[in-house]
Amino acid sequence: MTNLLIHGGRVIDPASGFDQVADVAVADGRVLAIGAAARDAPAGRVIDASGCIVAPGLVDLAVRLREPGHEHARMLASEMAAAVAGGVTSLVCPPDTDPVLDEPGLVEMLKYRAEKLYLARVFPLGALTRGLAGEVLTEMVKLTQAGCVGFSQAEVPLRNTQVLLRALQYASTFAYTVWLRPQDRDLGAGVVASGPLATRMGLSGVPVAAETIAVHTIVELMRSTGARVHLCRLSSAAGIALVRQAKAEGLPLTCDVSINSLHLSDIDIGYFDSRARLNPPLRQQRDRDAIRAALADGAIDALVSDHTPVDEDGKTLPFAESEPGATGVELLLSMALKWATADGVGLRRALQVLTSAPAQILGAQGPAGAGHLCAGGVADLCVFDPAASWTVSAHALRSQGKHTPFSGYELPGRVRCTVVGGLVAFEG
């Protein structure tokens, strides 16, 4: 393994508050030294980071890799290449693959194939119930031993509250984290957020109550079981208010929001633009404003890409029939920088919601030292130029999913180099 010296960059570690121009020496997959001591370290290769920021590698808690299920299209390779091109060194993938990640052998196969690519680190979520059918709990212990970092229903809400109670009781016994997107199964059956726009367009709506009823239920069951829960992709001001109350109460609750809900509202659907057909659906501007404020003050812990590559056939359909989802892993860093600039949020917080905060949610299940840039820590690094900009287009994206509501946007920040475990995984 070649030793690296990353020279002349502004080193920012959100976890410790370290922020100064310094050299970073990397050896044997770890950060050997930062600052003056780094100059004396043997370097097989020097990376010039002048004018760039050197940060911990990004940790994305919501990236669909489409494998198992799309091996013929080599989706795993393309989506992981897209991840490192976006500065993401660790990613969590939901269990709604084909077949569902409900068997240890499937999890082991996915991790094995991902490791052979020598790109980003992959942390699968196991299915909470067999086949995500919401009836029989999976063997969580065996799935954890196979490499799962938590358990989820992905986009399939549980109708049976008794099953959810048992799942949280079991997870609490073994200190597992249950990852849930809060949405009532019946109320959440629409395609856009309820409101004037849904009515005007004649599309079925998803009321805010679909989210708040689910949050109420989850929080109540957390109180009785003591389970640790991570809420995925909050979308409403009312949902955020409930999360604030639960956190104030001291419940072990964390949450994230997607780049889509952070920047867009239902108005951005425009004239039935299927690129804005998303789960959760885009809500009103007041919800978006509440999300931005909550991410800034820490009520929302992490920002995720909610990367969902959808092919041409899935999007070139009438809006209500099109497949929900958008590519996002390559946009994650730029979207955080855009939000920080627009709202006056410091660069440290912008990086924190992409690095140390999501790494903390992973906890001991993630790589030791992930999300933290310090001597002795794992050498997962992102070097990016904050002054450079780029335009989102199908040609610019490495992902096989070319559809995003941000197509045509000019965004700040270009990743120049991504290092994973001391190896250069991407250079741009």
C-alpha positions in Angstrom: 0.0 0.0 0.0 1.5 3.3 -1.1 2.0 6.0 1.6 0.3 9.3 0.8 1.0 12.9 1.7 -1.9 15.2 1.1 -0.2 18.6 0.9 -1.3 22.2 1.5 -5.1 21.7 2.0 -7.4 23.2 4.6 -8.0 20.3 7.0 -11.4 20.4 8.7 -12.5 17.8 11.2 -16.1 18.6 12.3 -15.9 16.2 15.2 -13.0 17.9 17.0 -13.3 21.4 15.5 -9.8 21.2 14.0 -9.6 23.7 11.1 -6.3 24.8 9.6 -4.1 24.5 6.6 -2.0 21.4 7.2 -0.4 18.4 5.6 -1.9 14.9 6.1 0.2 11.8 6.0 -1.4 8.4 5.3 0.2 5.0 5.8 -1.1 1.5 6.1 -4.7 2.6 5.7 -4.6 5.1 8.6 -3.9 8.8 9.1 -0.2 8.8 10.3 0.1 12.5 11.2 -1.4 15.9 10.6 0.6 19.1 10.5 4.3 19.5 10.9 4.8 15.9 11.8 3.3 14.8 8.4 6.1 16.5 6.5 8.6 14.1 8.0 6.6 11.0 7.1 7.8 8.8 4.2 5.5 9.4 1.2 5.3 7.3 -1.9 2.9 9.8 -3.5 2.1 13.5 -2.9 -1.4 14.9 -3.6 -1.5 18.6 -4.0 -4.5 19.9 -2.1 -3.8 23.6 -2.4 -7.0 25.6 -2.4 -8.9 22.5 -1.4 -10.6 21.3 1.8 -9.5 18.0 3.3 -12.3 16.4 5.2 -13.3 13.0 6.6 -14.9 10.8 3.9 -18.7 11.4 3.7 -21.0 8.9 5.3 -24.3 8.5 3.3 -27.1 6.7 5.2 -29.4 6.1 2.2 -27.9 4.7 -1.0 -29.7 2.1 -3.2 -27.2 0.0 -5.1 -29.8 -2.1 -6.9 -28.0 -5.3 -6.1 -28.9 -8.1 -5.6 -31.3 -7.8 -8.5 -29.5 -6.0 -11.3 -26.2 -7.9 -11.6 -26.6 -8.1 -15.4 -26.4 -4.3 -15.5 -23.3 -4.1 -13.2 -25.3 -1.7 -11.0 -23.1 -2.3 -7.9 -19.9 -1.2 -9.7 -21.5 1.9 -11.3 -23.3 3.1 -8.1 -20.2 2.6 -5.9 -18.1 4.5 -8.5 -20.7 7.3 -8.3 -20.4 7.2 -4.5 -16.6 7.8 -4.4 -16.9 10.4 -7.1 -19.2 12.3 -4.7 -16.7 11.9 -1.8 -18.7 9.2 -0.1 -16.5 6.6 1.6 -19.1 4.8 3.7 -22.7 4.1 2.7 -25.8 2.4 4.1 -28.0 0.5 1.7 -31.7 -0.4 2.4 -32.9 -4.0 2.3 -35.5 -3.5 -0.5 -33.4 -5.3 -3.1 -34.5 -8.2 -5.3 -34.4 -10.6 -3.4 -34.9 -8.7 -0.2 -31.9 -8.7 2.3 -33.6 -11.1 4.8 -31.1 -14.0 4.6 -27.4 -13.9 5.9 -26.1 -15.4 2.6 -27.5 -12.5 0.6 -25.9 -10.0 3.0 -22.5 -11.8 2.9 -22.6 -12.0 -0.9 -23.3 -8.2 -1.2 -20.5 -7.3 1.2 -18.1 -9.7 -0.5 -18.8 -8.3 -4.0 -18.6 -4.7 -2.7 -15.3 -5.3 -1.0 -13.8 -6.7 -4.2 -14.4 -3.4 -6.0 -12.1 -1.5 -3.6 -14.4 1.5 -3.6 -16.7 2.7 -0.8 -17.5 0.7 2.3 -21.0 -0.8 2.2 -23.1 -1.3 5.3 -26.4 -3.1 4.6 -29.6 -2.8 6.5 -31.3 -6.1 7.1 -35.0 -6.6 6.5 -37.0 -6.2 9.7 -39.6 -8.8 8.5 -39.2 -11.6 6.0 -39.7 -10.4 2.5 -40.7 -7.0 4.0 -44.1 -8.5 4.2 -44.7 -7.2 7.8 -45.6 -10.6 9.3 -42.6 -12.6 10.6 -39.5 -11.1 12.1 -36.2 -12.0 10.5 -33.3 -13.6 12.3 -31.7 -10.4 13.4 -28.8 -12.0 15.2 -27.7 -14.0 12.2 -28.1 -11.0 9.9 -26.0 -8.9 12.3 -23.3 -11.5 12.2 -23.4 -11.4 8.4 -22.8 -7.7 8.5 -26.1 -5.8 8.9 -25.9 -2.5 10.8 -29.6 -2.3 11.6 -33.0 -3.4 10.5 -35.5 -1.6 8.3 -38.7 -2.0 6.3 -37.4 0.4 3.7 -40.4 2.0 1.9 -42.9 -0.7 3.1 -44.6 0.5 6.3 -45.8 -2.0 8.9 -49.6 -2.2 9.1 -49.5 -4.4 12.2 -48.5 -2.4 15.2 -48.1 -5.7 17.2 -45.4 -6.8 14.8 -43.6 -3.4 15.2 -43.8 -3.8 19.0 -42.3 -7.2 18.9 -39.6 -6.0 16.6 -38.6 -3.1 18.9 -38.6 -5.4 21.9 -36.3 -7.9 20.2 -34.0 -5.2 18.8 -33.8 -3.5 22.3 -32.7 -6.8 23.8 -29.7 -6.9 21.6 -29.1 -3.1 21.3 -29.9 -3.2 17.6 -31.1 0.0 15.8 -34.3 -0.1 13.9 -34.4 2.3 10.9 -37.9 3.4 10.0 -39.4 5.8 7.5 -42.4 7.2 9.4 -45.4 6.8 7.1 -48.8 5.3 7.8 -49.4 2.6 5.3 -53.0 3.6 4.4 -52.6 7.4 4.5 -49.3 7.3 2.7 -50.7 5.6 -0.5 -50.7 8.9 -2.6 -48.1 10.2 -5.0 -47.7 13.9 -3.9 -48.1 15.8 -0.7 -51.7 16.8 0.1 -52.4 20.4 -0.5 -53.6 22.9 -3.2 -51.1 21.6 -5.8 -52.3 18.0 -5.4 -55.9 19.2 -5.8 -55.1 21.4 -8.8 -53.2 18.6 -10.6 -55.7 15.9 -9.7 -53.2 13.7 -8.0 -53.7 11.6 -4.9 -52.3 13.2 -1.8 -50.3 12.1 1.2 -51.3 14.2 4.2 -48.8 15.3 6.9 -50.8 13.0 9.3 -49.3 10.0 7.4 -46.0 11.0 8.9 -47.0 12.3 12.3 -49.3 9.3 13.1 -46.3 7.0 12.4 -43.9 9.1 14.5 -46.4 9.2 17.4 -46.7 5.4 17.2 -42.9 4.8 17.0 -42.2 7.2 19.9 -44.9 5.6 22.1 -43.4 2.1 21.4 -39.9 3.4 22.1 -41.1 4.5 25.5 -42.3 1.1 26.4 -39.4 -0.9 24.9 -36.4 1.3 25.2 -35.4 0.5 21.6 -33.1 2.7 19.6 -34.7 4.1 16.4 -33.4 6.0 13.5 -36.1 7.9 11.5 -35.3 8.0 7.8 -36.1 11.1 5.6 -38.4 13.3 7.6 -40.5 15.5 5.4 -42.8 17.7 7.5 -42.6 20.6 10.0 -45.1 18.7 12.3 -42.9 15.6 12.2 -39.9 17.6 13.2 -41.8 19.1 16.1 -42.5 15.6 17.4 -38.9 14.6 17.0 -37.8 17.6 19.0 -40.2 16.6 21.9 -38.9 13.0 21.8 -35.3 14.1 21.9 -36.0 16.5 24.8 -37.5 13.6 26.6 -34.2 11.7 26.2 -35.4 8.9 24.0 -32.6 7.3 21.8 -34.0 8.7 18.6 -32.0 10.0 15.6 -33.2 11.2 12.2 -32.1 12.3 8.8 -33.5 14.2 5.8 -32.9 13.9 2.1 -31.3 16.5 -0.1 -34.6 16.6 -2.0 -36.7 17.7 0.9 -33.9 20.1 2.0 -34.0 22.1 -1.2 -37.3 21.5 -2.9 -41.0 21.9 -2.3 -44.1 20.6 -4.2 -44.0 23.6 -6.5 -40.9 22.1 -8.1 -43.0 19.3 -9.5 -43.9 21.8 -12.1 -46.0 20.4 -15.0 -46.0 16.7 -13.9 -42.2 16.4 -13.9 -41.6 12.8 -13.0 -38.1 13.6 -11.9 -39.8 15.1 -8.8 -41.8 11.9 -8.2 -40.2 11.0 -4.8 -40.7 9.2 -1.6 -41.3 10.9 0.7 -43.2 13.4 -1.5 -42.1 17.0 -1.7 -44.1 19.1 0.8 -44.9 22.8 1.1 -42.4 25.6 1.5 -43.1 25.9 5.3 -42.0 22.3 5.7 -38.9 22.8 3.7 -38.0 25.9 5.8 -38.6 23.9 9.0 -36.3 21.1 7.7 -33.5 23.6 6.9 -33.7 25.2 10.3 -33.8 21.8 12.1 -30.8 20.5 10.2 -28.9 23.6 11.2 -29.7 23.5 14.9 -29.2 19.7 15.3 -32.8 18.5 15.6 -32.2 16.6 12.4 -28.9 14.7 12.8 -27.8 13.9 9.2 -28.3 14.7 5.6 -28.6 11.9 3.1 -28.7 11.6 -0.7 -31.6 9.1 -0.8 -29.9 7.8 -3.9 -32.3 5.8 -6.0 -31.2 5.1 -9.6 -34.2 4.8 -11.8 -33.9 3.9 -15.5 -35.5 5.6 -18.5 -38.5 3.2 -18.6 -39.3 3.9 -15.0 -39.5 7.7 -15.4 -40.9 8.2 -18.9 -44.5 7.4 -17.7 -47.4 9.6 -16.5 -46.4 11.2 -13.2 -48.6 8.9 -11.0 -47.3 5.8 -12.7 -43.7 6.7 -12.8 -41.2 5.0 -10.4 -40.4 7.2 -7.4 -36.8 8.1 -6.7 -33.8 10.1 -8.0 -30.1 9.8 -8.2 -28.3 11.8 -5.5 -25.1 10.3 -4.1 -22.9 12.5 -6.4 -24.9 15.6 -5.4 -24.7 15.1 -1.6 -21.7 17.3 -0.9 -22.7 20.1 -3.2 -26.2 20.2 -1.8 -24.9 20.5 1.7 -22.6 23.4 0.6 -25.4 25.1 -1.3 -27.6 24.9 1.8 -24.9 26.2 4.1 -24.2 29.2 1.9 -27.8 30.1 1.4 -28.7 29.9 5.1 -25.5 31.2 6.6 -24.7 27.8 8.2 -21.0 27.4 8.9 -18.9 25.0 6.9 -18.2 22.9 10.0 -22.0 22.1 10.4 -22.4 21.5 6.7 -19.6 18.8 6.9 -20.8 17.5 10.3 -24.2 16.4 8.9 -22.3 14.4 6.2 -19.5 12.9 8.4 -19.3 12.7 12.1 -23.1 12.8 12.7 -24.1 9.9 10.4 -21.0 8.0 11.6 -22.2 8.4 15.1 -25.6 7.0 14.1 -23.8 3.9 12.7 -21.9 3.7 16.0 -19.8 0.6 16.6 -21.3 -1.0 13.4 -19.3 1.4 11.2 -15.5 1.5 10.6 -13.5 2.6 13.6 -12.9 6.3 13.3 -15.2 6.9 10.3 -16.4 10.5 10.1 -13.4 11.7 12.0 -10.1 13.0 10.7 -7.4 12.5 13.3 -3.9 10.9 13.7 -4.4 7.2 14.1 -7.9 7.2 12.6 -9.0 5.4 9.5 -7.8 7.1 6.3 -11.2 7.7 4.7 -10.8 11.2 3.2 -12.5 13.6 0.8 -10.6 16.3 -0.8 -12.7 18.9 -2.6 -12.5 22.4 -4.1 -15.2 24.6 -2.6 -14.6 27.3 -5.1 -15.2 25.1 -8.2 -18.7 24.6 -9.6 -20.3 22.1 -11.8 -23.6 21.6 -13.7 -25.8 18.6 -13.0 -26.4 16.7 -16.3 -26.8 13.1 -17.4 -23.3 13.4 -18.9 -21.8 14.6 -15.6 -23.2 11.7 -13.5 -21.5 8.3 -13.2 -24.6 6.7 -11.8 -26.7 4.7 -14.2 -29.6 6.7 -12.7 -29.6 9.9 -14.7 -32.9 11.3 -13.4 -32.8 14.1 -10.7 -34.9 17.1 -10.1 -31.7 19.1 -9.9 -30.8 18.5 -13.5 -29.4 21.8 -14.9 -28.5 23.2 -11.5 -25.1 24.8 -11.1 -23.7 23.5 -7.8 -20.7 24.5 -5.7 -17.9 22.2 -4.8 -16.0 19.6 -6.8 -14.5 16.4 -5.4 -10.9 16.2 -6.4 -9.9 13.1 -4.6 -11.5 10.4 -2.5 -9.3 8.1 -0.3 -10.8 4.9 1.2 -8.7 2.9 3.7 -5.5 4.7 2.5 -6.2 3.9 -1.2 -7.1 6.5 -3.8 -10.6 5.4 -5.0 -11.3 8.5 -7.1 -9.5 11.4 -8.7 -11.2 14.1 -10.7 
